[in-house]
Amino acid sequence: MNEMTKVERIKAALRKEEVDKLPYAFWTHLPGDDLIPEVVAEKTYEFYKRYDLDFIKMMNNGMYATEDFGCRADSSAVKSGGATVLTSSPIQTAEDWTRLEAPDIHKGAYGRELKHLQLLLEKTKGEVPVVLTVYTPLATANKIADSMLKYGKDNKPLCHIREGNGDKLKAALEVITETTCRFIREVISTGADGVFIASQTSSYDYFTDEIYQEYGVPYDMRILDAAKGGWFNILHAHGDKLMFDTIKDYPVDAFNWHAFETLPTLKEARDLTGKCLIGGIQRYHITNRNKNAIIDEIYQCLTDLKGRGHILTPGCVVRYPLDPEILSFVRRAKEEIEAKITY
């Protein structure tokens, strides 16, 4: 078939139609640079062009959604393989949830990310789909409370719910949800093709089904509704022990998860979500330069899904150290395997 544009290729994948070649992408973090819109937009564009990606998942600062609520973070560990961590949180007691105030999305960190988006779109000129990362409200609350790297008794929202202070958490979720909805609508209006919705707490590592149904799902539905103007909205189901039955029917265009690291399997995800799947490579195989594992997973993806309704990516952000040779290898391996497989 004739060569497709990147937009045509992604749209065909979303419709589960035949594509000229399997679309693919990956993303990482750009610590320090991601706080300067002009720099991160330029470096993201260079990253996209260097690896000839089929869509751009913006490499927003991982804690941007917490800054305007009073948090401070440290990204110094990212380049050595770590993650951005909070150094200051406004949530110390349950009562603190009631003190969160809605920020102006055109200023501060939200304004910075809108500028980042605007500059990137000026560079790409519509040649490639662009999606901006947002977080589900309960995930944002967990980030604000410095609970993303902690489970069980150290999870502040869960502790406050169990202490009988769920109403105070809900007050904060209202503020976070309204802010996120305003931001998403502005992102789509600015020209993004969709949003990459990071559902980082729809996991049994964090909450029970009952708690997520009350404190997660209703707020998730509101931000999903705000994103309806986009044509390329992705649900990123983060981590292990997913609440798959709860999130599999969320109204998005594509489903992304840590495939091969956790359930569901490729075929289960295809059959039970009915959506285009985004994923297929364990990100640590890229970081650890494990070429055999990368080849094996690409082969499994192509034989299981047969190139339909699939966009090849890692399950999540590729951690440092980054090796440009291995990043280039992903595309070469994909193309070589595609050339040798007949369906």
N, C-alpha and C positions, 0 to 999 in steps of 0.2 A: 504494500500500500504506500501511498505518497507520504512523505515526511510531514508530520504534524508540527504546529507551533506548540510551545509549552502550554499555553492556555488551552488549546484544543486537546492536547494529550491529557491534561488533568481533568478536563470536563468529561472526556470519554471514559476515563478511569472511574470517575464518580458515577457515571451512568452504567458502569460495568460493560462497556462496549469494547470492541477490539481497538488496540492502540498500535502505533507503528513500532514502539518499543516501550518496555516497562519504565514508567516514570520513577524518578528517585530523588532523594534529597537527604541532607543531614544538617545538623546545627550544633553549635557549641555556645560557650559564653565568652564575652570579651571584657573581662574585668578592668575597670578604670575607664577604658574607652567607651563602655556602655553608659557612662554618665555625661558624655559630651555628644549631643545629637549629630553634629557635623562629622565627628570622627567615626562614630559607630555606623552611621549611614554609609560612609565611604568604605569602611572596612567590610561591612556586610555585602555591599555591592561587589567588591573585589573578590570576596569569598565565593559568592554566587557565580561570578564569571570564571573564576579559576577552576571550579569543579563542575561547571555546566549543569547546575541543579535545575530541576523541573519546577520547583516552587521555592519561595523564600519563607521560612518560618523565622520571623524577626528574633534576633538574639537580645531581647530586652533584659535589663538587669533583673535578676531573679527576685529581688526584694522591692522593686519599684512600687508595687501596690501597697506597701506598708509605710513608705516614707512620709506621705502627707497626713498620716494618722499619728505621727509622732515617733516613729521608730528610727533607729540608726543601725547601720550594718557595716560589716567588714568583709571585703572580698579578697583579702590578701592570700587566702589559702587556695583559691580557685586554680591558679596556675601550677600548683603542686599536686593537683588531683582532688582537692577538697571542695567545699561548698561555701557560699556566702552565708554568714551567720549574723544574727542580731547582736548588737552590743548594748542596745537600750530599747526597752519596751514600755509603752504606757500602761500595760495591763499587769498589775501586781495583785489586785484583789478583784473579786467579782463585781464590786461596785464600779470599778474603773470602766467596765464595758459601757455603762450609761453615759460616760463622758466623751465618747468618740463623737467628733463633729465632721460633717460632710465637707470635704475640701473642694476648692474650685478646680475642676479638671483641666482648665486652661493655664494653670499655674503649677509651680512645684514639679514633682516627679511625673504626674499625669501630663502636664503641659510639655515636659521634656520628651516624653514618649510620643506625643502627638507631633512634635517637631521632628523627631527621629523618623516617624512614618512619612511625614510630608516630604522630607529631603530624600528618603529612599525612593518614594514613588516618582519624584522628579528624575531620578537616575534611571529607573527601570522602564519608565514610559509605557507601561502596560504590556511589556514583552514577556513577563513572568508573573504568575499569581503571587501575591504577598499576603501573609496572614500575621496578625499581631497577637502576642500572648496575653491572655487574661486569666484570672483565677476564679474558681467558684467561691462564693461568699464564705462558706465555712472554711475553705482552704486559706483564704485571706485572713480570717479571724485566727486560725491556728498560727499563721505566720506572724501576725501582729503580737500574739501572745508568746512567741518564741517556743512553739510546740511542734514545729515541723520535723525536728530530728529526735523527738521524744515520743514514746508511746505510754499507754497504760496510765499509771498514777501521775505521771509527769505531764500529761496532756491537760493543760489548763481549762480549755472549754469543757472537756469531759468531767473534770473535777468539779467545775462550777455547776454543771447540770446535776451531777449526783448530790451536790450539797443543797440543791433546791433553788439555785439561782439561774435557772434556765431562762427566766423572763428577762434578766439583765443581759444575757448573751443575745437574746432575740432583739433587744433594742439596738445592739451593735450591728447585728446582721441586717437590720433594716437600713441603717446608715450605709453599710458596706455595699449592700445590694443596689440601692438607689445610685450610689456613686459609680458602681461598676456598670450599671445599665446606661447611665449618661455617657460614660466613657466609651462603651461599645458603640452606641449610636453615633458618636462623634468620629470614631475610628472608621466605621463603614461610610459615613458621609464624606470623610476626607479622601476615601478612595481605596481602602483596603478591600481585598476580595472576600475576607472573612476573618474570623478569630480562631485562635488555637486555645481552646478552653481547658486549662489544666485543672482536672479534678483530682486533687492531691490527697483528699481525705475520705474518698468513697472506698474505704478499705477497712477490713476487720482489724487491722493493726491499730486503727484509731477509734472506731465507733461500732456500735451494734446496729443491726438493721433498723430497730425501732427508733433509735436516736437519729440516724441519718434520715429516716422518713420524715421526722419532725423538724430537724435543724438543718438538713441539707437539701432535700428534694424541692421543697416549695421555693426556696431562694434560687436554686439552680434553674428552675423553670422560668423564672423572671428574667434572668440574664440570657437564657436561650431565646426567649421571646424578643429581647432587645436586639439579638443578632440576626433576626429574620431577613434583614436587608442584604446580608451577605450570601454568596453562592458557594462558598468554600469554608464552611464552619467545621472544625475538627474537635472532637472530644478526645482529650488526652487522659486516659485512665492510668494514674500514676501508681507505681509500686506493686506490692505483692498482695495476695489475699483480697482481690477486688470484689466489690459488691456487684458482680457482673449482672445478676438478675435485675438489680435496681437500675443500673445505668445503660443497659444494652439497648433500650428503646428510646433513649433521649433523642429529641429531634435535631440531629446534626447530619452533615453530609458525609462524614467519614469518622472512623473509629481507630484510634491509635492507643496502643498499650505495649507493655514490655513483653512482646511475643517471644516465646521460647524460654523466657525467664520465669513466667508464671502463666497460669491458665487464664483465658481459654486457649485452646489450640487454634491454629489457623482456620481449619475447617469449621470448628465450632463457632468461632467469631463470625465467619462469613455467613453461615446458615442462620445463626441466632440473632445477629444484629441486622442482617439484610443490607448492610452498608458497605461502601468501599472501605477497605482496610489499609491503614498506614502503619508500616512497621516491617519486621521480619529479620532484623539483625540485632543481636545483643550488643549494646553499645560498648561493653567492656572488651569485646573481641576486637573492636577498632582501637581502643586505647591500648590494649595489650598486644596489638599487631599480630593477631592470630589469623593468618590468612586461610588456613585450612577450615577453621570454623566459619569464617565469612563465606567461603565458597559453599560449604555444606548448607548453610542457612539460606543462601540465595537459591541454591538448587532445590531445596525443600519448598521454598515459596513458589517457585516457578512450576514445579510438578504438582503441588497441591492446589494452587489457585489458577494455574494455566494462564497467567498474564492478564486476567480479567478482574476488574474491581479491586485493584491493588496498586499501591504506591510504596515502593521499597524505601524504608528509612530505618534507622535505629529506633528502639523503643522510647528513647528519651535523649536528652542532651548528651553529646559526646564529651566525656571528661578529659581533662589534661592528664599527661602530656600529649599534645597533638603531633602527629607525624604526617606531614603532607603527602609522603609517598603512599602511606596506607589509605589516606582519604582518596587519593587518585585511584588506588587499587580497587576500591569498591565499585567504581564505575566500570573499570576494565573487566573485572570479574563478572559483573552483571552482563555486559555485552557479549563476552565470550561464552557464557553459559546459555544465554538466549540463542546464540547462533547455532548451538549444538543440540538444542531441544526441539522436538516436534511434538505437537499436542495431538 
